[in-house]
Amino acid sequence: MSEGNDILTELDAIRQRAIDALAAVQDENTLQTWKTAHLGRSAAVMQIFSQIGQVDKALRGQVGQKANQVKQALEAALAEKEQAVREAVLARKLVAEKLDVTLPGRKPAYGRLHPATLALEDICQNLMEMGFQIYRSPEVETDENNFELLNIPAYHPARDMWDTFYTTKPGVLLRTHTSPGQIRAMRQVAPKPLRAILPGMSYRYEQTDASHESQFDQVEVIAVGPGITFGDLKGMIEDLAHRMFSPDVHIRLRPSYFPFTEPSAEVDIECFICGGKGCAVCKGGGWLEIGGCGMIHPTVLQNGGYDPSKFSGFAAGLGPERIAMLKYHIEDIRYFWGNDARFLEQF
């Protein structure tokens, strides 16, 4: 038998071996392996094509034709097997992954209020029940409203108390507190008596840590009228604390300094976790700071349109995030703006 006849016999054997191997294929991965082994560049039938030039000229055409027939037969068998494998895979999935349409669907996740919003609403609701009205003021403020009219002139050392975000426009900044709203509210109402709540976001350029953020909510509380005293301020804060925390909770006022109030005080609330005995939340002191307050400075009253000889008033600044931290035992203020669903879903 000549060399050409040997190759023809080998082609028949190659075809049979490939068909036998294809019959055992059951999945897509094995099918890909078969394709590489029997129709890839290194496959036996493909090697025959490279040997045709060495075959006798008389048999060269016959060998080439036979090799093409084997290759086409294997490609046809592969296509048929691919279809069979896809159908088998689909059939298995239909059995293994069938859906029972009578089962109840998964309940959707419902949105909820942010803990800072809960505290803000709690503060505002209680103060509205006490006779205060909400007044909104802009977050982008003028230097005049944010400092000058609040008795903090340019180059006054008290400005160091607020790390300010200035804009590229001279005299325009992000408000460092909600106190500029005092001027806007007083000028709108004066000379009539005023009781207002000014909630909103404040901004300070400072390093963030567990108790400080560069943005935070504040609620300014202001009352102006004839004969308003420091006793009225203390009574308002005490009533608010009783409404928000417990009828039995105690407060205390510590002397402090704010340029726009005189006298000024820091507000502490008796730790409602330990009842003033000292614990980890109050760091053993028995008291928790919740804000600052004081009687509105006569200069600020005058800038707001009131005659300080006829009117007096008080102001207090409360931090909803700080109150939420105390109320819900939150240890790090950065959690409020981290957008971590695991934290937010707890409220």
Disulfide bonds with the S-S distance in Angstrom:
none
